[in-house]
Amino acid sequence: MVPGKLTKFLPKRKQGPYSFVDILSTLISIGAVLAVPHLWLVYNIPSLVLFWLLMIAAALDIIILVCPDCSNKYCFLCPGKSKHLK
């Protein structure tokens, strides 16, 4: 819910195929969110397990609740991608 609210502050972007920079910046951002906490969590296994359980729950939440309503036909996770690109 919070990331959706934060996207209102980002500049508007016309829907289109993703560029190399788009993909790279997304991978770097996801990598940072996943890697940086491990610097501390590796010393506390219960917290590390909880972190990964919450990350999995967040991913499932996005895939189950957000993706079906998304209209971005260029998204890799778009359920109707094959319909849009024909």
Secondary structure, DSSP 8 states (H G I E B T S, - for coil): -HHHHHGGGS---------HHHHHHHHHHHHHHHHTTHHHHTT-HHHHHHHHHHHHHHHHHIIIIIGGG---TT-TT-TTHHHH--
